[in-house]
């Protein structure tokens, strides 16, 4: 964005004077009134630095013009950090990774004063930083401090490292975010596509070449395992099973940069495929042909279930005129007459240069009309308030039309419409589609990956999205170094990259036939003004539009896409370094650098399903099939989370509904956990109560049993007492359990006494010299009542016969059959007693 040429006087000492609508630009800042804070930042206060991040330069008393914040500007080997003077906290707007900076420049503005003494007015020294993430930052420095020079020199040094190991991604190493080989993950995705998901790839499988599995229609070929056929293609390719490797090699010579037609996705049921390639080399007269190329393309179609030939659509992403113009350089487009049952369709998507210019216009529009513009002026006050506050509808309409003039949304709509058309042909017509542009790595990657996203719900998950990006963007050679500005290798193996300094509309490179096995010399700059283009960012914008249209179909959220882009642009991880899989393998990126995917997965694991990256509305059952949006639904809008987050931070919070939903889900989860805890405690209490009830029932039964036993024993004691008294004995039972039995053996009064002591566990019978009989009877625990009575009858009853009969059946004792405890006597003593026979005679 050009710096303003006008200057206005300002008597105020504040950083922004909003009382006068004519002020508010850079000339309203009076740098001499800003006092610098401490001359150094203590290392103890640098806890915000990442591992292996080192401070290179510092600037004090610096002003972030966008927000009028004063503080400290720090340049490290990874990013630019701006610390607030008041809070000493990192301000996100003024903090940007070095690799995210598209360009930066110094400028000086001479402010006017009220006295019109221009010679005495200090010059305002500014540093403008333009980022690839839609922000334009301006820092103001105090004059005569040489701090701007130090910061600028540090930026020049750190943004253009000369060797590979100076990159932060290499110097920091993989740390905790170790990277597994993406080649293994690519094979796993191939196995899933051809129905061999039960197989799992490994480096041993790759080294041995045993990954060439196949099904009835398709096979995995290792013809490019050494990258000799095409250096920008992956080591493994999915091709028709009927085509041999020799035929593949011959067919590759007819396509630009040897990027022959290969399969990107195949329908698991219908057999329709989505293939990709570069343009054919048909020449200026459009009359060049290749039998092998035509055979390969015909093999992509196959037959339908009824035996008829499947239709083939060849989708050329370019405008028709551009395709014809490429014929002058050897390229061009296919002829439907040469490819059986085919139809050629042109999508009219512009090239990388148009996309770059559109992105620049969109960025300037948002910066100009945002809340935190880079010139320090709010859009409400610009042009005297005539745009918004003044109510000038014509001016307002003109400013809004500037957004349309950028053409960004129109380009996004064209890409979306093309991808939706391809998905509909594959899903509804069961047709195969071959997609290409010029080189087959820009617009082709956009269309094929978006169509995959629409067709396969697996790609709408975290794991599937990673597989999609690694397959159709990284493995198939989208030149990230040229388009985004990530590091690239030169012929000597060193790294040298310079950020673009101006906008340019270069001519696309000629799609010359490339000799097999040769690597063209890389340019001295990783992305020059002619090669830089936000192709991948535009694709992410298209994904966000689909996420807006189908909020229940994606496992990830728009916040995930933003963080994913930030990580990619920052070059903190090595996943998107260089232009091809071959170059990343040469530079040992997979083992030397951290992994972006592992970092994002670690962030999600910290909070589980409630992380901001997770879509709270995701319902995999609702959209388990393809997404086929109608044309009327493909009207894109500004992506607020990405486009507006710096210039309009308050309006960029369109994810507040998701945030509120996450809070509700969190509360619901907490309530569910509390409910589970309460239910568990209730079950425990219920079990305890039931256990107590069972114990009480057992105790009650025991109590009843004991009472019945006591009653029975009492009755038995009474019956025995009566029986003994009926034979002339008197029984006295003391409280101690002693039982005294008096027996009258003669009427004359000679009464020998029988003393029975009943105690459990012992038994004794003693007769003293005075004819007194002591009998100790104990209860035997193992005896029941009938045995006790039987022993008493056998030992004591004088009417008991030898054969066990009773001579006194009317005595009652023979009828006792219940248990008796507590009495055991030796009735043998009764044999020594004399009993008056007349006692038993009837009266």
Order of alpha helices (4+ residues) and beta strands (2+ residues): beta-beta-beta-beta-beta-beta-beta-alpha-alpha-alpha-alpha-beta-beta-alpha-beta-beta-alpha-beta-alpha-beta-alpha-alpha-alpha-beta-alpha-alpha-alpha-alpha-alpha-alpha-alpha-alpha-alpha-alpha-beta-beta-beta-beta-beta-alpha
